[in-house]
Amino acid sequence: MIDLERELARALRPQEAPAGFAERVLRADRSRRARRRTWLAAASFALVLLPAGWAYQRHQQQQRAEAQLRLALEVASERLNLALQRLNPPTE
């Protein structure tokens, strides 16, 4: 048991960090932060554009539906006018 304690004490004793260790850690942290900012920007962009795209698509569908409705009403109006002309021919 004493050997184990000695080995643990030796393994856990403070050591000097290798040369350049702090710079590597800071560089890795900056790189990680840059990637995180890129992902956040992309996610923000998507959160803004997706609803706008859906709203535009819905607006386009509504415009097509209104155009189809106008056409259907014009056709129905023409048919009704023809039916009225046949029922009430002009008298001279």
Residue frames relative to the residue before (quaternion, step in Angstrom):
aa qw qx qy qz dx dy dz
M 1.0000 0.0000 0.0000 0.0000 0.00 0.00 0.00
I 0.6271 0.5502 -0.3335 0.4391 3.53 1.07 -0.75
D 0.6200 0.5329 -0.3433 0.4623 3.60 1.02 -0.70
L 0.6378 0.5225 -0.3247 0.4635 3.56 0.97 -0.80
E 0.6547 0.5073 -0.3126 0.4652 3.59 0.94 -0.84
R 0.6511 0.5096 -0.3135 0.4670 3.57 0.98 -0.83
E 0.6477 0.5147 -0.3136 0.4661 3.58 0.98 -0.86
L 0.6548 0.5004 -0.3108 0.4735 3.59 0.98 -0.83
A 0.6499 0.5121 -0.3198 0.4617 3.58 0.91 -0.85
R 0.6634 0.4914 -0.3060 0.4741 3.59 0.97 -0.81
A 0.6784 0.4949 -0.2937 0.4567 3.60 0.96 -0.87
L 0.7500 0.4011 -0.2156 0.4796 3.59 1.06 -0.72
R 0.4482 0.6839 -0.4705 0.3317 3.58 1.19 0.07
P 0.5780 -0.6061 0.4116 0.3594 3.64 -1.02 0.76
Q 0.0910 -0.7850 0.6123 0.0229 3.53 -1.09 0.84
E 0.5393 -0.5899 0.4910 0.3465 3.52 -1.25 0.48
A 0.4655 -0.6724 0.4972 0.2897 3.57 -0.97 0.87
P 0.5615 -0.6018 0.4342 0.3662 3.60 -1.07 0.64
A 0.6345 -0.5352 0.3943 0.3944 3.57 -1.20 0.51
G 0.8256 0.2272 -0.1843 0.4825 3.57 -0.96 0.92
F 0.4025 0.7432 -0.4632 0.2667 3.58 1.26 -0.01
A 0.6687 0.5034 -0.3079 0.4524 3.61 0.83 -0.96
E 0.6529 0.5133 -0.3200 0.4560 3.60 0.96 -0.84
R 0.6516 0.5093 -0.3199 0.4621 3.59 0.96 -0.81
V 0.6451 0.5107 -0.3241 0.4670 3.59 0.97 -0.82
L 0.6734 0.4890 -0.3010 0.4657 3.60 0.89 -0.90
R 0.6364 0.5224 -0.3267 0.4641 3.60 1.01 -0.79
A 0.6540 0.5023 -0.3107 0.4728 3.58 0.95 -0.87
D 0.6446 0.5176 -0.3225 0.4611 3.58 1.00 -0.79
R 0.6515 0.5037 -0.3204 0.4681 3.61 0.94 -0.82
S 0.6396 0.5228 -0.3192 0.4644 3.56 1.01 -0.82
R 0.6504 0.5137 -0.3075 0.4675 3.57 0.97 -0.89
R 0.6608 0.5040 -0.3052 0.4649 3.57 0.96 -0.87
A 0.6363 0.5239 -0.3316 0.4590 3.59 0.99 -0.79
R 0.6530 0.4952 -0.3210 0.4747 3.60 0.95 -0.81
R 0.6378 0.5261 -0.3271 0.4577 3.58 0.99 -0.84
R 0.6486 0.5081 -0.3235 0.4652 3.61 0.96 -0.83
T 0.6309 0.5318 -0.3336 0.4559 3.58 1.01 -0.79
W 0.6702 0.4869 -0.2964 0.4753 3.58 0.92 -0.90
L 0.6500 0.5114 -0.3239 0.4594 3.59 0.96 -0.79
A 0.6399 0.5133 -0.3258 0.4700 3.58 1.00 -0.79
A 0.6591 0.5043 -0.3081 0.4651 3.58 0.94 -0.86
A 0.6625 0.4960 -0.3079 0.4693 3.58 0.94 -0.86
S 0.6397 0.5155 -0.3281 0.4663 3.60 0.97 -0.79
F 0.6332 0.5349 -0.3176 0.4605 3.54 0.99 -0.91
A 0.6707 0.4919 -0.2962 0.4695 3.58 0.92 -0.91
L 0.6570 0.5159 -0.3205 0.4466 3.59 0.95 -0.81
V 0.6703 0.4678 -0.3007 0.4914 3.58 1.12 -0.54
L 0.7480 0.4461 -0.2356 0.4313 3.58 0.81 -1.00
L 0.6225 0.5655 -0.3684 0.3962 3.61 0.93 -0.72
P 0.6862 0.4464 -0.3177 0.4785 3.64 0.75 -0.82
A 0.6213 0.5309 -0.3485 0.4590 3.59 1.03 -0.71
G 0.6451 0.5175 -0.3111 0.4682 3.59 1.01 -0.81
W 0.6572 0.4988 -0.3108 0.4719 3.56 0.97 -0.83
A 0.6406 0.5149 -0.3266 0.4668 3.59 0.97 -0.81
Y 0.6520 0.5076 -0.3161 0.4662 3.59 0.96 -0.84
Q 0.6479 0.5106 -0.3189 0.4667 3.58 0.95 -0.86
R 0.6538 0.5032 -0.3145 0.4696 3.59 0.94 -0.83
H 0.6288 0.5288 -0.3260 0.4678 3.57 1.04 -0.81
Q 0.6502 0.5076 -0.3158 0.4690 3.60 0.96 -0.87
Q 0.6482 0.5076 -0.3244 0.4658 3.61 0.94 -0.81
Q 0.6467 0.5118 -0.3193 0.4668 3.57 0.99 -0.80
Q 0.6333 0.5251 -0.3327 0.4610 3.58 1.00 -0.79
R 0.6572 0.4986 -0.3134 0.4703 3.61 0.95 -0.85
A 0.6481 0.5163 -0.3210 0.4588 3.58 0.96 -0.84
E 0.6535 0.5043 -0.3171 0.4669 3.60 0.97 -0.81
A 0.6412 0.5164 -0.3245 0.4658 3.60 0.99 -0.79
Q 0.6510 0.5030 -0.3110 0.4759 3.59 0.99 -0.82
L 0.6410 0.5202 -0.3236 0.4624 3.58 1.00 -0.78
R 0.6430 0.5148 -0.3263 0.4637 3.61 0.95 -0.86
L 0.6504 0.5117 -0.3117 0.4669 3.58 0.95 -0.88
A 0.6574 0.5041 -0.3120 0.4651 3.59 0.91 -0.88
L 0.6589 0.4956 -0.3136 0.4711 3.61 0.98 -0.76
E 0.6259 0.5247 -0.3392 0.4668 3.61 1.04 -0.70
V 0.6595 0.4959 -0.3086 0.4732 3.58 0.92 -0.91
A 0.6571 0.5020 -0.3144 0.4662 3.60 0.91 -0.87
S 0.6424 0.5237 -0.3218 0.4577 3.58 0.99 -0.82
E 0.6531 0.5071 -0.3135 0.4669 3.60 0.95 -0.86
R 0.6556 0.5074 -0.3092 0.4660 3.58 0.96 -0.86
L 0.6517 0.5009 -0.3203 0.4709 3.59 0.96 -0.80
N 0.6389 0.5202 -0.3272 0.4626 3.60 0.98 -0.78
L 0.6409 0.5099 -0.3224 0.4747 3.60 1.00 -0.80
A 0.6542 0.5074 -0.3145 0.4644 3.58 0.95 -0.87
L 0.6489 0.5116 -0.3160 0.4662 3.61 0.99 -0.80
Q 0.6423 0.5165 -0.3260 0.4630 3.58 1.00 -0.79
R 0.6618 0.4951 -0.3117 0.4687 3.60 0.99 -0.72
L 0.6749 0.4818 -0.2938 0.4755 3.57 1.04 -0.76
N 0.7908 0.1705 -0.0753 0.5831 3.58 1.03 -0.78
P 0.1094 -0.8172 0.5632 0.0540 3.57 0.23 1.23
P 0.5589 -0.6060 0.4277 0.3707 3.61 -1.05 0.62
T 0.2468 -0.7634 0.5815 0.1349 3.59 -0.96 0.86
E 0.1956 -0.7875 0.5760 0.0995 3.52 -1.08 0.81
